């Protein structure tokens, strides 16, 4: 008997209040890394109606003009009027930043007699599978492309009445662990008030529904070669005019499932945005994805989950495993040992191997940290396949 079930993931646009916070925190991080690649940054942002609060711990030889960065980031996202959800030039901006604790710093610093350790204790996961060409789970990959498309058609003028805030949700039908159909798509798209133009809510919604299906949903779904029903849900409450920080407070790091695998694989708990790579929440999760992808790409498994953990100030991981859910061509125990020998697992070596001191983090702040085809996403490369194959051959 075949196993059938539905699995759902969601994504949000760059204008979602939580993602606004991620973008501001990562913009500050990038600014400091450009000047001082060894900057220690743990930057948190809160947004609410007309208010931005930036706080955290930063130790750097660089300088960030926080107010300018906040205003520029809001402008780039599209928050340039109170009608959109926030006015970048009128928002009240408060900053509360202090240096990194000396006790944390001494455990992270690389100096004579001490190898760079983890910036905190923590556990992190990586995952890859054969469901998409990017080796990502199908539900989250479609969800990201839908929210990305919402931003694209807003910014290029195709749907000029759209505003920055928005969400997507995608339910995939699985049979025998394989995606076979797109069961349901849900879109929430913030838009300008068009009641004067259309006369009533029903007519306005009908227009929004038609345009979103034609210019967002259909173009994205057609790229994934799965059957789907035309029973999409667009703006289920009828209207979505008031949005962004004016309608909902946002915080850095509150969309960690959106950032990773959409719930399809575990998440260690730590957020990514606003953190420099000495924080293993970020760098460790990137390496875990890198390992999983390099296992799946050459066909060693159809699914691969990687987990490792650290103690603060200690370079060696406290645990490490590779699991393939019965899809592997090599026993998991053997594959775990091989991967621990082939891939760098100490924080300093991870940072060096993936070139994580280079500023590129604003790009990661929306539409997923994984499954992106861009040279800056070094953890998405499959450049260790040959080395992994050689290591496997040596042990056979």
PLY file of the C-alpha trace (Angstrom):
ply
format ascii 1.0
element vertex 396
property float x
property float y
property float z
element edge 395
property int vertex1
property int vertex2
end_header
0.00 0.00 0.00
1.37 3.40 -0.98
1.96 6.02 1.69
0.07 9.25 0.96
0.18 12.54 2.84
0.23 16.31 2.44
3.12 18.51 3.54
2.95 22.31 3.80
5.61 25.03 3.95
5.36 28.81 3.92
7.46 31.78 2.88
7.19 35.54 3.38
8.29 38.51 1.30
11.13 40.87 2.12
8.46 43.33 3.28
7.14 41.08 6.03
7.98 42.83 9.35
10.20 39.99 10.58
12.11 40.00 7.30
12.51 43.77 7.47
14.31 43.20 10.76
16.47 40.45 9.27
17.43 42.76 6.39
18.39 45.64 8.69
20.46 43.36 10.95
22.24 41.76 7.99
22.83 45.15 6.32
24.61 46.35 9.45
26.63 43.12 9.52
27.67 43.52 5.87
28.67 47.14 6.42
31.00 46.16 9.25
32.47 43.09 7.53
33.41 45.27 4.53
35.60 47.38 6.83
36.71 44.74 9.33
36.28 41.07 8.30
36.88 40.03 11.91
33.95 42.06 13.25
31.96 40.34 15.99
28.32 41.13 15.43
25.11 39.99 17.08
22.64 42.59 15.86
18.93 42.44 16.67
16.18 44.66 15.26
12.59 45.35 16.24
10.08 47.22 14.09
6.61 48.47 14.90
4.37 51.27 13.70
6.76 54.13 12.87
9.51 52.68 15.06
12.80 50.83 14.51
14.94 49.65 17.44
18.44 48.28 16.79
20.32 46.58 19.60
22.89 43.88 20.28
26.57 43.27 20.84
29.15 44.55 18.34
32.95 44.63 18.56
34.63 45.99 15.42
37.27 48.29 13.99
34.67 49.46 11.50
31.79 51.89 11.84
28.12 51.63 10.85
25.90 54.69 10.51
22.88 52.78 11.76
20.26 55.41 10.99
21.36 55.68 7.35
21.48 51.89 6.98
17.97 51.55 8.39
16.53 54.21 6.10
18.28 52.82 3.02
17.15 49.27 3.79
13.53 50.34 4.26
13.68 52.28 0.99
15.10 49.31 -0.92
12.32 47.06 0.40
9.66 49.60 -0.59
8.67 51.26 2.67
8.69 54.87 1.49
5.26 56.07 2.65
2.98 55.64 5.61
0.44 54.08 3.26
2.88 51.28 2.47
3.32 50.39 6.14
6.28 52.58 7.13
7.97 55.76 5.88
11.72 55.29 5.76
12.42 59.00 6.28
9.92 59.49 9.10
10.49 56.38 11.22
11.85 56.91 14.72
15.13 55.00 15.00
16.59 54.02 18.38
19.99 52.35 18.81
21.25 50.45 21.85
24.52 48.65 21.05
27.37 47.55 23.31
30.58 45.48 22.81
30.77 41.70 22.91
31.39 40.21 26.35
35.09 39.67 27.08
34.29 36.20 28.43
32.68 35.19 25.13
35.44 36.85 23.13
38.26 34.93 24.82
36.60 31.64 23.87
36.17 32.65 20.23
39.47 34.41 19.56
42.26 32.55 17.77
45.54 33.24 19.59
48.70 31.42 20.71
47.73 28.23 22.45
44.00 28.61 21.71
42.21 27.56 18.54
39.10 29.50 17.55
36.17 27.96 19.38
32.42 28.18 18.90
30.80 31.49 19.81
28.18 29.64 21.82
26.89 26.18 22.50
24.32 24.97 20.03
23.13 22.33 17.62
22.53 22.78 13.93
21.10 20.76 11.06
21.60 20.56 7.33
19.47 18.80 4.75
19.36 17.97 1.06
17.13 15.79 -1.11
16.46 15.05 -4.77
13.00 16.64 -4.97
14.25 19.75 -6.82
17.28 20.62 -8.92
18.53 22.76 -6.05
18.33 19.64 -3.83
15.71 21.23 -1.60
12.31 20.02 -0.38
9.62 20.88 -2.91
7.16 22.76 -0.63
9.58 25.41 0.64
11.21 25.87 -2.75
7.89 26.67 -4.43
6.83 28.87 -1.51
10.02 30.96 -1.82
9.66 31.39 -5.55
6.09 32.64 -5.06
7.06 35.33 -2.56
10.06 36.24 -4.68
7.69 36.66 -7.64
5.39 38.89 -5.56
8.32 41.25 -4.96
9.44 41.07 -8.58
6.10 42.07 -10.11
5.71 44.84 -7.54
9.13 46.32 -8.21
9.10 46.01 -12.01
5.70 47.66 -12.29
3.73 44.66 -13.56
1.45 44.94 -10.52
2.13 48.50 -9.31
-0.71 48.38 -6.78
1.09 45.76 -4.67
2.76 46.78 -1.41
5.79 45.14 0.24
4.16 42.77 2.76
3.12 39.29 1.65
3.14 35.57 2.33
2.79 32.26 0.53
1.86 28.76 1.65
2.19 25.62 -0.44
0.79 22.15 0.25
2.32 19.25 -1.69
0.79 15.79 -2.02
3.29 12.99 -1.49
2.99 9.34 -2.45
5.68 6.90 -1.34
7.83 9.83 -0.19
7.74 11.48 -3.65
6.01 14.80 -4.48
3.26 14.08 -7.01
1.01 17.15 -7.03
0.58 20.71 -5.78
-2.55 20.43 -3.65
-3.06 24.02 -2.49
-1.48 27.46 -2.82
-2.30 30.30 -0.44
-1.17 33.87 -1.11
-1.50 36.95 1.07
-0.57 40.03 -0.95
-0.68 43.53 0.53
-2.18 46.03 -1.89
-3.23 49.65 -2.06
-6.79 50.68 -1.29
-8.72 50.35 -4.56
-12.30 50.63 -3.25
-12.79 53.99 -4.93
-11.82 52.41 -8.24
-13.80 49.16 -7.91
-16.71 50.25 -5.75
-16.86 47.32 -3.32
-14.66 44.73 -1.59
-15.90 41.80 -3.68
-14.98 43.43 -6.99
-11.64 44.60 -5.65
-10.82 41.08 -4.40
-11.85 39.56 -7.73
-9.37 41.85 -9.49
-6.55 41.10 -7.03
-7.24 37.37 -7.25
-7.17 37.32 -11.06
-3.96 39.36 -11.32
-2.08 37.39 -8.66
-2.99 34.07 -10.25
-2.01 35.28 -13.73
1.24 37.07 -12.88
2.49 35.26 -9.77
1.01 31.82 -9.16
0.74 30.42 -12.68
4.23 31.45 -13.88
5.86 29.91 -10.79
3.89 26.65 -10.65
4.48 25.91 -14.33
8.23 25.73 -13.67
7.90 22.79 -11.26
6.23 20.28 -13.59
3.67 19.04 -11.07
-0.11 18.94 -11.61
-2.14 21.44 -9.61
-5.71 22.52 -9.04
-6.95 26.02 -9.80
-8.44 26.42 -6.33
-5.89 28.92 -5.05
-6.65 31.08 -2.01
-5.69 34.74 -2.43
-6.23 37.19 0.44
-8.58 34.96 2.36
-9.91 37.79 4.58
-11.02 39.74 1.51
-8.58 42.64 1.78
-4.95 43.21 2.76
-4.38 46.97 2.68
-2.87 47.67 6.07
0.37 45.71 6.41
4.06 45.87 7.18
5.27 47.28 10.52
2.16 49.47 10.74
0.02 46.35 11.20
2.38 43.87 12.81
5.56 44.15 14.87
8.64 42.38 13.59
11.75 40.87 15.17
15.06 39.58 13.83
15.23 35.79 13.71
11.54 35.04 13.99
11.27 33.25 10.63
13.87 30.52 11.13
11.72 27.77 9.57
11.15 29.95 6.50
14.92 30.55 6.43
15.77 26.84 6.31
13.69 23.90 5.07
10.11 24.92 5.75
9.71 22.39 8.55
10.61 19.47 6.27
13.86 18.97 8.18
14.78 19.87 11.78
16.14 23.24 12.80
18.58 23.62 15.68
16.82 26.66 17.12
19.33 29.45 16.53
18.55 32.26 14.10
20.97 33.42 11.39
20.46 37.09 10.55
22.58 39.73 12.22
25.21 37.20 13.31
28.80 37.14 12.11
30.18 33.69 11.17
31.88 33.11 14.52
28.35 32.29 15.66
27.95 28.60 14.83
24.18 29.02 14.67
24.90 30.49 11.25
28.22 29.07 10.05
27.51 25.58 11.40
24.11 25.44 9.71
25.71 26.54 6.44
28.34 23.80 6.69
25.69 21.21 7.54
23.76 22.12 4.38
27.01 22.04 2.38
27.80 18.52 3.59
24.28 17.23 2.95
24.22 18.67 -0.57
27.61 17.19 -1.45
26.37 13.79 -0.27
23.16 13.92 -2.32
24.56 15.51 -5.50
26.74 12.53 -6.56
24.05 10.00 -5.67
25.28 8.70 -2.32
21.75 9.26 -1.03
18.35 10.61 -2.09
17.91 12.30 1.29
20.57 13.41 3.71
20.35 15.03 7.13
23.42 16.29 8.96
23.61 17.37 12.58
26.44 18.59 14.73
26.79 20.51 17.97
29.30 22.63 19.85
30.26 23.82 23.31
31.12 27.49 23.75
34.82 28.23 23.31
35.61 24.71 22.04
36.68 24.05 18.46
35.85 20.35 18.16
32.16 19.51 17.68
30.58 17.70 20.60
28.60 15.50 18.19
28.26 14.81 14.48
26.12 12.49 12.39
25.00 11.93 8.80
21.67 10.18 8.21
20.19 9.07 4.88
16.81 7.55 5.89
17.44 4.27 4.13
18.21 5.95 0.79
22.00 5.81 1.06
24.40 3.65 -0.90
26.76 3.66 2.10
25.84 2.78 5.70
25.17 5.92 7.72
27.83 5.11 10.31
30.49 4.75 7.63
29.31 7.88 5.81
29.42 9.86 9.05
33.04 8.88 9.61
34.04 9.70 6.03
32.34 13.10 6.12
33.97 13.96 9.46
37.35 13.38 7.81
36.64 15.11 4.49
34.79 18.25 5.61
36.07 20.93 8.01
33.99 20.94 11.20
35.89 23.35 13.45
34.49 26.92 13.37
37.67 28.58 12.12
38.07 26.10 9.27
34.38 26.34 8.34
34.67 30.12 8.09
37.79 29.84 5.93
36.47 27.07 3.67
33.17 28.80 2.92
34.72 32.30 2.87
32.18 33.49 5.42
33.98 36.69 6.40
33.06 38.23 3.05
29.96 40.46 3.21
26.99 38.85 1.45
24.43 38.42 4.16
21.76 40.92 3.12
21.09 38.59 0.17
20.27 35.79 2.57
17.77 37.77 4.62
14.75 36.92 2.43
13.64 33.96 0.28
15.72 31.36 2.07
19.34 30.79 3.05
19.40 27.53 1.09
18.49 26.43 -2.42
19.80 29.65 -3.98
21.89 29.61 -7.16
24.33 32.44 -6.55
28.12 32.41 -6.18
27.88 34.24 -2.87
26.04 31.26 -1.39
29.24 29.24 -1.06
27.51 26.59 1.07
25.37 25.73 -1.97
28.35 24.58 -4.03
28.96 20.90 -4.71
32.72 21.31 -5.09
33.58 18.55 -2.61
31.96 15.75 -4.60
35.19 14.46 -6.14
37.01 14.48 -2.81
34.11 12.68 -1.16
34.04 10.09 -3.95
37.76 9.48 -3.56
37.39 9.02 0.18
34.56 6.52 -0.36
36.55 4.60 -2.98
39.55 4.35 -0.64
37.41 2.66 1.99
35.69 0.18 -0.33
0 1
1 2
2 3
3 4
4 5
5 6
6 7
7 8
8 9
9 10
10 11
11 12
12 13
13 14
14 15
15 16
16 17
17 18
18 19
19 20
20 21
21 22
22 23
23 24
24 25
25 26
26 27
27 28
28 29
29 30
30 31
31 32
32 33
33 34
34 35
35 36
36 37
37 38
38 39
39 40
40 41
41 42
42 43
43 44
44 45
45 46
46 47
47 48
48 49
49 50
50 51
51 52
52 53
53 54
54 55
55 56
56 57
57 58
58 59
59 60
60 61
61 62
62 63
63 64
64 65
65 66
66 67
67 68
68 69
69 70
70 71
71 72
72 73
73 74
74 75
75 76
76 77
77 78
78 79
79 80
80 81
81 82
82 83
83 84
84 85
85 86
86 87
87 88
88 89
89 90
90 91
91 92
92 93
93 94
94 95
95 96
96 97
97 98
98 99
99 100
100 101
101 102
102 103
103 104
104 105
105 106
106 107
107 108
108 109
109 110
110 111
111 112
112 113
113 114
114 115
115 116
116 117
117 118
118 119
119 120
120 121
121 122
122 123
123 124
124 125
125 126
126 127
127 128
128 129
129 130
130 131
131 132
132 133
133 134
134 135
135 136
136 137
137 138
138 139
139 140
140 141
141 142
142 143
143 144
144 145
145 146
146 147
147 148
148 149
149 150
150 151
151 152
152 153
153 154
154 155
155 156
156 157
157 158
158 159
159 160
160 161
161 162
162 163
163 164
164 165
165 166
166 167
167 168
168 169
169 170
170 171
171 172
172 173
173 174
174 175
175 176
176 177
177 178
178 179
179 180
180 181
181 182
182 183
183 184
184 185
185 186
186 187
187 188
188 189
189 190
190 191
191 192
192 193
193 194
194 195
195 196
196 197
197 198
198 199
199 200
200 201
201 202
202 203
203 204
204 205
205 206
206 207
207 208
208 209
209 210
210 211
211 212
212 213
213 214
214 215
215 216
216 217
217 218
218 219
219 220
220 221
221 222
222 223
223 224
224 225
225 226
226 227
227 228
228 229
229 230
230 231
231 232
232 233
233 234
234 235
235 236
236 237
237 238
238 239
239 240
240 241
241 242
242 243
243 244
244 245
245 246
246 247
247 248
248 249
249 250
250 251
251 252
252 253
253 254
254 255
255 256
256 257
257 258
258 259
259 260
260 261
261 262
262 263
263 264
264 265
265 266
266 267
267 268
268 269
269 270
270 271
271 272
272 273
273 274
274 275
275 276
276 277
277 278
278 279
279 280
280 281
281 282
282 283
283 284
284 285
285 286
286 287
287 288
288 289
289 290
290 291
291 292
292 293
293 294
294 295
295 296
296 297
297 298
298 299
299 300
300 301
301 302
302 303
303 304
304 305
305 306
306 307
307 308
308 309
309 310
310 311
311 312
312 313
313 314
314 315
315 316
316 317
317 318
318 319
319 320
320 321
321 322
322 323
323 324
324 325
325 326
326 327
327 328
328 329
329 330
330 331
331 332
332 333
333 334
334 335
335 336
336 337
337 338
338 339
339 340
340 341
341 342
342 343
343 344
344 345
345 346
346 347
347 348
348 349
349 350
350 351
351 352
352 353
353 354
354 355
355 356
356 357
357 358
358 359
359 360
360 361
361 362
362 363
363 364
364 365
365 366
366 367
367 368
368 369
369 370
370 371
371 372
372 373
373 374
374 375
375 376
376 377
377 378
378 379
379 380
380 381
381 382
382 383
383 384
384 385
385 386
386 387
387 388
388 389
389 390
390 391
391 392
392 393
393 394
394 395
